[in-house]
Amino acid sequence: MALTDKQKAAFLKRFGQNIEAVIQEKFKNKEEFLRKTGIYRKSLHDILTGAKDARVSSIVNIAKELGVSPKEFFTE
């Protein structure tokens, strides 16, 4: 059963919030995280706000830089 557009939007928003929470826990600010990882500001913004689906490779890279498992981003 496929997600509705509303369900997908809610999931992506929650997913982005989970990533942002870990970034805030591990770094002073997003700028420090961006400098360390080389991720583009717009790409990170889109992921954190749920504006776009993140590629699996992006999720893995973000998790690696944060020192966590990607599955942490999928918690409720």
Phi, psi and omega in degrees: 000125182281152176287146172285165178301322180293317178295318179297315180299318180294319179297312182297323178295314179296319178301313178296321178296322178296317178296314181300322179298319180290320177300314181295328180288325188260340183232156178297321180199173181295328180300317178298317178298315180299317179299317183291321187267335183079010177287141178290141181306314182296318179297314179296317179302314181297322178290313183294329181268353182078017181289338178209158173289136176274142174292151179301319180298324177293318179299315180296317180296317179297313180299317180300314180294331180272351179072032179230168174278141177305333182296341177297333181283345185262011180282155180285000000 
